[in-house]
Amino acid sequence: MKTDLKTMTRKELEKLLKDVKTALQNAKARDLRDAKKAAQKAAAEFGFSLDELEKDEKPKLKSTKTPKAKAKKTGTKTAPKYADPTDPTRTWTGKGRQPNWFRAAVENGAAPETMLI
């Protein structure tokens, strides 16, 4: 079934939309019935009914406990490993991106070991 939507009037499109919504609701209801039947069959294989399974699950769903809040990671600061020879207040831990002063000093021939704290 191929429908040319471009040639349909607005009223025809609205009726088609209404029919599609009705068909979707019917399909959903049918799928729900089929799912319930399948669940009843699966429960019966274990010797239970769906009502028994639902009763056992309800107390677990209505818990009076409040969920625990996750603790924020405070993160420990790493001690600086290198210091700028021209300005000792500028330091670097040796992790992450190299600071410009460290990179420039190495390019100028300074050994990284000479800048160790």
Steps between C-alpha positions, in 0.01 A plus 500: 500500500660818382330831569608819328489752782577793273172470312279458809298785644542620856177327608612173344836529674334569837272196456801288406686625809201415721478152343873445553477605867207262551690218329804567718292487818344172387843354416634606840203341679547182297873489582421555869254210498755277325770599749273424796412161353868422447583611855217288643625200305859555622383540861285187472806300390649578844173436680400861568235742385567859400306620806738307729802648326362854522425462873855385567646793309292784647673522841835528324379783281366709789815535701507745788874542473630808331771449243847579625663801348824429323797651671681752288855417419706765671818409316836536656740758370827369369808668635698706250799322351658776289554871561585778258865603562421866423181513712473227769132579557417340165494124551388188317409153629645319201154385396287631219602760247844653542492867596652747259784591737600132530485440126702817428766406754541152349517647147775737621707203616407469868467144623168418672697359796643845573148636560401231751388628837 
